[in-house]
Amino acid sequence: MTKKLVHCRICKGKRLFTFLNLGTIPLPNGFLKLEDLKKKENKYPLNTAYCMDCGLVQLAETVNPEAMFKNYVYIPSSSKTRMSNFADIAFTIRNRFHISTESLVIDIGSNDGSLLSYFRGYGIKTLGIDPATNLAKIAQLKGIETINDYISQKLAKKIRSAKGTAKIITATNVVAHIQDLHDLFNSIKILLSDNGAFICEFPYLMDLIEKNQFDTIYHEHLSYFSVKPLLNLLSQVNLHLIDIERTSIDGGSLRVYIGKKENQNNNTINDKIKDMIAAEEKFGLGNLSVLNLFAKRIKRLRRELKMTLQKLKNNGKTIAAYGAAAKGNILLNYCSINNTLIDFAVDSTPYKQGLYTPGSHIRIYPEVEISKRKPDYILLLAWNFAKEIMDKEKNYITQGGKFIIPVPSVSIVP
Ligand code: JHZ
C-alpha cells in the first residue's frame, strides 16, 4: 500500500538524499477500537528525503490516500487556538481582498467546515471539498455545502461550470498532503478568478528543523516546504506569489498568498522573498550537514525522552499523555513509548475518546480524566498548543502537576 518515490514531487529530479528514517510506524490517525488491539496493525515506512536539485524535503514513500483520508478523526474545533487562527484567516482575507457577499470562497480539505463557517458568518458564499465522508456529512449538517471528494482538475472543471470561478480558495494544512502538486495547482488555476487569491498555510521547514519538530513528519505530510522550492513550483505552473508570511500556528508555519497575475506590489514582495531565501540559506536548509545534524539531534531526543519517562516510572510516578495528536503518535512510536510507560491519554476530540493510540495502545479519555486521576506527570503530545492546554490545566499545575514537553528538547515545567 505504499509507493516508493522515484522523482521529486516538484522538479522531477531523481537525486533524492534520504537523511532521516523514523522507522516503520502505523498511520498517525489510525486509532484503534478495543477489539482491534489483538489484530496485527499495518505499519508504513517513514523516510524523509531532500531533493538535491530543487531543495524540497519530502517523504520517500506515499501511502494510498484512501487509507488515510476517507474516514478522518481529526477536527480543527478541538482547539481554540486553531479556531482563532481560522477566524484570523477569514478576517484578513475578507479585508485584504475586498470580498463581497457575491464572491465564492472554496476551501480545499474543508474538514468539518470550521474555516468556511467564519466566511459564512460574513454572509459570503462558500463551498467545501473534502475526501473524508464522515466529516463532509458533519459540514453539510452545519449548512456548509461540501463535495465529498479529492481536489482534481476534473472536479475543478465540474465546479467551475456549475458555480463559476472562486474569488478565494483556501487550503490550511492540505497542500503538504497532496501527492500530485502540479495537478493541485492546475486545479487552482481552473477554479480561481483572474483577480482572486489562493491562500494556503502549512508548517515551515525552517521551524521544523530548527525546533526539532520531527513528529510533524508523518505519512499524511508528503512535502515539507521552504520558500525556494515553493517558488520553483509556482513558476512551473505559472502562478505568482502575492505575499508570504510566517505565522506561529503549529510551531511555525508559512501563510502563502498566490494569484494568477504578477504582483503589482512587486518590489516589496520581491525584497521579502529575497530576505526569506537569504535566511534559509544562512540557516543552511540546502546543506546536507544541517539535515544530518537534525537527524542526529532527533536520535538524541528519543534517548532522552525515553530515559526521562522510564526513570519517572521506575520511581512509581503516574504519567498521562495530553492530546492524541497525529504527531503524538509518531513521537510515541518512534521513541518506543507505549502503555507500559503512559497510563492513559486525554483528548478533547469526541471521535478519539474511547479509542486507543495506534502502535502504543494507550486508551484515550476526555480531558476531565486529568482532574479525576491527577497523574504526577503529563507528556504534552500537542506541544503546539502548550499555552492553551496549560492555561486550561492551571488547577493541575497549582496542585503540583508537571508537564513534560518533548520538543525542541525534553523539558519539565513548571
Ligand atoms: P493537532 C492534524 O495533526 C492532522 P495533529 C493534519 N494532518 C494536520 O496537518 C494538522 O492537524 C494541522 C487535542 N487537544 O491539531 C486535539 C486537546 O485534547 O496538533 C487534537 O487531537 N485539548 C490535518 O493531530 C490534538 O490535541 C486541547 O486543549 O498533529 C492536537 O492535534 C487542545 C488545544 C488540543 O494536530
Residues whose N, C-alpha, C, O or C-beta is under 5 A from the ligand:
A	BS01	JHZ	Y74 S78 S79 K80 N173 E220 G323 A324 A325 A326 K327 V346 D347 S348 T349 A382 N384 F385 E388 I389
